[in-house]
Amino acid sequence: MATRENFIIDTEPVPPLRDGEIEIDTKFVSLDPAMRGWMSEAKSYAAPVGLGDVMRAYAAGHVVASRHADFREGDAVVGVFGVQSHPVVDGARALKVDTRQAPLERWIGGLGMPGWTAYFGLLEVGQPKAGETLVVSAASGAVGSVVGQIGKIKNLRVVGIAGGAEKCQYLTEKLGFDAAVDYKAGNLVGDLKAACPAGIDVYFENVGGAVFAAVLKLINQNARIPLCGLIADYNATEPRPAPNLRPLLVKRALIKGFIISDHSGRAGDFQRDAGAWVRAGQIKYREDIVDGLEHAPSAFLKLFAGANFGKLLVRVSPDPTRRAT
């Protein structure tokens, strides 16, 4: 498990702009489980963050200076800008967004990377069909909550797995899930079986561990499992015992891992559909916002204790030189 001592808050002057670069006044920084993987030296889809480097993160803000022809002062932008208040980046790394359609923070949440992940993971990998049963773990979180709501739009029976009665109530009463299972209640397999009387056709996996093992017992023939994350294992110090994979064989199920960057060129498809769903009130979103860049390291640790409720963001304080490394 990461600790507060793994991070430092540093102060540096903002570097001068070179041709093609922009300076951004960051307003919100996204805290995501993937950041834990970026802190590891294990081989992965992205190079690890080097010791002493700015911590990698998605962020949103406004352009305050530009030497790039496509950007001007005041433009709202999102991108992988890091946990820092005034990044200077190549303009090719920034995406302009329209804050008239949605608040700035939503573009790194429900309309940003977590939303893209939900959309492409469910529809491209999960291949859902109307009337099927969809189960999603970490269902009240940034990705899971959108997965479930898209599932309802596509006429699926949607069951969410979350920790605690409050989160489960949120899923059914606010987001329209058909049922919610509290994995902390002590009867995960039994409660899940009761919530899925016809079995499970699509399982959107965010967690791994005991939750994954419980779901495998209930999958149907030709089930599909989009593998998005394994947060239960991110801080493991040794390999965990594998779940019984026999159901995958017997049920001829498909499990496929995916990385959202594989679909980055199709963000417009998601924004078109999600924008319409948000305007129609079919997708709702919840943010868990922590104030102050200096609190980013401590807030990040909430992700691994299930202490956040919704998309975890840091609202950056106005100090123009502070950055976390």
ROMARLO-916962 format. One record per residue (C-alpha): residue number from 1; x, y, z; chain. Coordinates in pm, whole numbers. Each point is the difference from the previous one (the first is absolute). Example, Ala and Ser with C-alpha at 12.3 -4.5 7.8 and 13.67 -1.06 7.14 Angstrom:
[1 [1230 -450 780] 'A']
[2 [137 344 -66] 'A']
***
This chain:
[1 [0 0 0] 'A']
[2 [129 344 -85] 'A']
[3 [37 245 286] 'A']
[4 [6 377 34] 'A']
[5 [378 -24 38] 'A']
[6 [34 -123 -360] 'A']
[7 [-80 354 -121] 'A']
[8 [151 343 47] 'A']
[9 [-143 344 -72] 'A']
[10 [255 204 -191] 'A']
[11 [20 359 -120] 'A']
[12 [167 101 -326] 'A']
[13 [-22 299 -234] 'A']
[14 [-225 -49 -301] 'A']
[15 [231 -58 -300] 'A']
[16 [-15 237 -298] 'A']
[17 [-203 -109 -301] 'A']
[18 [160 -131 -314] 'A']
[19 [-160 -11 -345] 'A']
[20 [-294 -241 -4] 'A']
[21 [-52 8 377] 'A']
[22 [-278 132 223] 'A']
[23 [-17 86 370] 'A']
[24 [-307 -120 186] 'A']
[25 [-160 125 318] 'A']
[26 [-117 -334 141] 'A']
[27 [-337 3 173] 'A']
[28 [-60 -373 59] 'A']
[29 [222 -307 21] 'A']
[30 [-141 -351 -39] 'A']
[31 [110 -269 248] 'A']
[32 [-32 -349 -149] 'A']
[33 [99 -355 101] 'A']
[34 [222 -20 -310] 'A']
[35 [239 243 169] 'A']
[36 [101 -279 239] 'A']
[37 [116 -207 -297] 'A']
[38 [198 295 -134] 'A']
[39 [191 5 331] 'A']
[40 [117 -359 -53] 'A']
[41 [308 -120 -189] 'A']
[42 [-193 -305 -123] 'A']
[43 [-26 -22 -379] 'A']
[44 [-328 153 -115] 'A']
[45 [-170 192 -281] 'A']
[46 [163 328 114] 'A']
[47 [346 84 129] 'A']
[48 [13 57 377] 'A']
[49 [23 350 143] 'A']
[50 [364 64 90] 'A']
[51 [104 79 354] 'A']
[52 [-11 376 47] 'A']
[53 [-217 56 -308] 'A']
[54 [-339 169 -2] 'A']
[55 [-267 -261 77] 'A']
[56 [-186 -94 -318] 'A']
[57 [-374 81 5] 'A']
[58 [-285 124 -214] 'A']
[59 [-86 363 65] 'A']
[60 [-218 284 -125] 'A']
[61 [59 374 -10] 'A']
[62 [23 315 -210] 'A']
[63 [274 120 -231] 'A']
[64 [177 305 146] 'A']
[65 [275 33 -261] 'A']
[66 [50 -153 -341] 'A']
[67 [262 -39 -268] 'A']
[68 [-215 -250 -189] 'A']
[69 [-216 111 -293] 'A']
[70 [-301 -210 107] 'A']
[71 [-29 140 354] 'A']
[72 [-66 340 145] 'A']
[73 [-32 141 349] 'A']
[74 [-318 -115 173] 'A']
[75 [-46 -328 -191] 'A']
[76 [-122 -284 223] 'A']
[77 [222 -306 -43] 'A']
[78 [48 -350 139] 'A']
[79 [286 -245 -25] 'A']
[80 [267 -191 189] 'A']
[81 [153 309 158] 'A']
[82 [109 -147 335] 'A']
[83 [-67 96 359] 'A']
[84 [112 360 -31] 'A']
[85 [-156 343 -4] 'A']
[86 [157 161 -309] 'A']
[87 [129 -262 -244] 'A']
[88 [174 99 -322] 'A']
[89 [-72 -263 -265] 'A']
[90 [20 -60 -371] 'A']
[91 [-332 111 -147] 'A']
[92 [-34 -339 -168] 'A']
[93 [-63 -147 347] 'A']
[94 [-300 224 71] 'A']
[95 [-363 -41 -107] 'A']
[96 [-236 297 -8] 'A']
[97 [-339 -53 164] 'A']
[98 [-324 196 5] 'A']
[99 [-98 105 353] 'A']
[100 [-335 122 -133] 'A']
[101 [-99 -364 -39] 'A']
[102 [128 -119 338] 'A']
[103 [206 137 292] 'A']
[104 [378 -16 -37] 'A']
[105 [39 -275 261] 'A']
[106 [-241 -227 -190] 'A']
[107 [246 -18 -292] 'A']
[108 [245 -204 209] 'A']
[109 [-283 -202 154] 'A']
[110 [-323 -113 -159] 'A']
[111 [86 157 -337] 'A']
[112 [372 -72 26] 'A']
[113 [221 -305 37] 'A']
[114 [-227 -188 247] 'A']
[115 [-299 53 -228] 'A']
[116 [192 -112 -307] 'A']
[117 [113 -308 191] 'A']
[118 [-356 -91 95] 'A']
[119 [-132 57 -352] 'A']
[120 [258 -192 -202] 'A']
[121 [56 -270 260] 'A']
[122 [-367 -86 26] 'A']
[123 [-109 45 -361] 'A']
[124 [311 -113 -188] 'A']
[125 [126 -276 231] 'A']
[126 [-316 -95 188] 'A']
[127 [-220 -12 -312] 'A']
[128 [-323 21 206] 'A']
[129 [-338 -106 -136] 'A']
[130 [-336 130 119] 'A']
[131 [-145 -209 280] 'A']
[132 [334 -135 124] 'A']
[133 [127 39 355] 'A']
[134 [295 233 54] 'A']
[135 [196 3 326] 'A']
[136 [254 273 70] 'A']
[137 [239 17 294] 'A']
[138 [109 326 167] 'A']
[139 [-338 109 -131] 'A']
[140 [-26 334 181] 'A']
[141 [342 111 -127] 'A']
[142 [102 213 -293] 'A']
[143 [-8 -277 -262] 'A']
[144 [-248 -244 150] 'A']
[145 [-279 252 46] 'A']
[146 [9 89 -370] 'A']
[147 [23 -365 -105] 'A']
[148 [-322 -76 186] 'A']
[149 [-188 299 -140] 'A']
[150 [103 -83 -356] 'A']
[151 [-117 -353 72] 'A']
[152 [-345 131 90] 'A']
[153 [-7 211 -317] 'A']
[154 [74 -321 -194] 'A']
[155 [-288 -181 176] 'A']
[156 [204 -233 220] 'A']
[157 [-75 -119 350] 'A']
[158 [272 179 198] 'A']
[159 [139 -114 334] 'A']
[160 [269 201 175] 'A']
[161 [246 -117 264] 'A']
[162 [108 269 247] 'A']
[163 [118 40 358] 'A']
[164 [-258 112 252] 'A']
[165 [-372 60 18] 'A']
[166 [24 367 -96] 'A']
[167 [177 -74 -328] 'A']
[168 [-239 -283 -83] 'A']
[169 [-299 224 67] 'A']
[170 [152 264 -229] 'A']
[171 [29 -255 -282] 'A']
[172 [-363 -108 11] 'A']
[173 [-174 322 102] 'A']
[174 [208 262 -185] 'A']
[175 [156 -183 -294] 'A']
[176 [-279 -245 -79] 'A']
[177 [187 -329 47] 'A']
[178 [-235 -297 33] 'A']
[179 [183 -133 306] 'A']
[180 [311 65 206] 'A']
[181 [209 -240 208] 'A']
[182 [203 114 302] 'A']
[183 [323 -200 -5] 'A']
[184 [64 106 361] 'A']
[185 [-320 -167 125] 'A']
[186 [167 -341 29] 'A']
[187 [-212 -205 -244] 'A']
[188 [133 102 -339] 'A']
[189 [-73 -321 -194] 'A']
[190 [-347 -45 148] 'A']
[191 [-101 364 -45] 'A']
[192 [137 5 -354] 'A']
[193 [-188 -318 -90] 'A']
[194 [-323 152 132] 'A']
[195 [58 316 -205] 'A']
[196 [78 -198 -317] 'A']
[197 [-263 -278 -20] 'A']
[198 [72 -54 -369] 'A']
[199 [379 -4 48] 'A']
[200 [256 250 -132] 'A']
[201 [55 69 -370] 'A']
[202 [243 295 20] 'A']
[203 [228 79 293] 'A']
[204 [187 331 -9] 'A']
[205 [304 -69 218] 'A']
[206 [159 281 198] 'A']
[207 [102 -179 319] 'A']
[208 [130 -357 -23] 'A']
[209 [62 -206 313] 'A']
[210 [-296 -147 189] 'A']
[211 [-254 194 -207] 'A']
[212 [125 -152 -324] 'A']
[213 [-2 -348 155] 'A']
[214 [-362 45 110] 'A']
[215 [-115 119 -342] 'A']
[216 [164 -291 -183] 'A']
[217 [-228 -241 184] 'A']
[218 [-304 161 -163] 'A']
[219 [102 72 -360] 'A']
[220 [-214 -129 -284] 'A']
[221 [105 -179 -313] 'A']
[222 [185 234 -239] 'A']
[223 [35 268 268] 'A']
[224 [230 293 -77] 'A']
[225 [230 162 256] 'A']
[226 [159 337 -87] 'A']
[227 [305 19 227] 'A']
[228 [46 366 88] 'A']
[229 [177 -8 335] 'A']
[230 [111 -215 294] 'A']
[231 [14 249 282] 'A']
[232 [-5 -274 266] 'A']
[233 [345 -111 -121] 'A']
[234 [172 332 -67] 'A']
[235 [174 10 337] 'A']
[236 [72 -372 35] 'A']
[237 [357 -83 103] 'A']
[238 [-16 -355 -137] 'A']
[239 [-217 -179 -257] 'A']
[240 [-350 -80 125] 'A']
[241 [-156 -345 -45] 'A']
[242 [-186 -19 -330] 'A']
[243 [-378 -51 7] 'A']
[244 [-146 -320 -137] 'A']
[245 [0 56 -376] 'A']
[246 [-197 -314 -83] 'A']
[247 [-322 202 -60] 'A']
[248 [175 185 -283] 'A']
[249 [63 -332 -172] 'A']
[250 [-332 -166 72] 'A']
[251 [-203 309 -93] 'A']
[252 [217 83 -304] 'A']
[253 [37 351 142] 'A']
[254 [218 276 -141] 'A']
[255 [219 221 218] 'A']
[256 [187 284 -168] 'A']
[257 [215 271 148] 'A']
[258 [-6 344 -158] 'A']
[259 [175 336 37] 'A']
[260 [-197 312 -82] 'A']
[261 [287 152 -199] 'A']
[262 [-73 -267 -261] 'A']
[263 [-322 191 -75] 'A']
[264 [128 358 36] 'A']
[265 [-54 73 -368] 'A']
[266 [-373 -63 42] 'A']
[267 [-69 241 285] 'A']
[268 [-241 184 -229] 'A']
[269 [-230 -306 -12] 'A']
[270 [-24 0 377] 'A']
[271 [-47 376 29] 'A']
[272 [-281 -9 -257] 'A']
[273 [-194 -275 176] 'A']
[274 [79 100 358] 'A']
[275 [-81 364 -66] 'A']
[276 [-346 -100 -121] 'A']
[277 [-53 -231 299] 'A']
[278 [105 268 248] 'A']
[279 [-232 257 -159] 'A']
[280 [-286 -252 16] 'A']
[281 [68 -65 369] 'A']
[282 [91 -364 -66] 'A']
[283 [348 28 152] 'A']
[284 [62 160 337] 'A']
[285 [337 49 160] 'A']
[286 [141 60 345] 'A']
[287 [333 161 85] 'A']
[288 [192 -35 327] 'A']
[289 [207 320 10] 'A']
[290 [291 70 235] 'A']
[291 [121 360 23] 'A']
[292 [370 87 -23] 'A']
[293 [283 -146 -206] 'A']
[294 [190 -71 320] 'A']
[295 [-268 -254 92] 'A']
[296 [34 -201 -324] 'A']
[297 [232 -269 144] 'A']
[298 [-224 -71 299] 'A']
[299 [-316 13 -210] 'A']
[300 [150 -250 -248] 'A']
[301 [21 -260 277] 'A']
[302 [-380 15 44] 'A']
[303 [-33 -199 -322] 'A']
[304 [146 -312 159] 'A']
[305 [-210 16 314] 'A']
[306 [-331 45 -181] 'A']
[307 [-28 337 174] 'A']
[308 [-91 207 -305] 'A']
[309 [-359 28 -123] 'A']
[310 [-3 91 -369] 'A']
[311 [274 133 -227] 'A']
[312 [291 109 219] 'A']
[313 [137 342 -94] 'A']
[314 [227 264 151] 'A']
[315 [-102 361 -42] 'A']
[316 [332 179 -33] 'A']
[317 [83 289 230] 'A']
[318 [104 329 -163] 'A']
[319 [372 -28 81] 'A']
[320 [158 34 -349] 'A']
[321 [325 -188 73] 'A']
[322 [-83 -304 207] 'A']
[323 [16 -350 -143] 'A']
[324 [0 -356 136] 'A']
[325 [271 -247 -97] 'A']
***
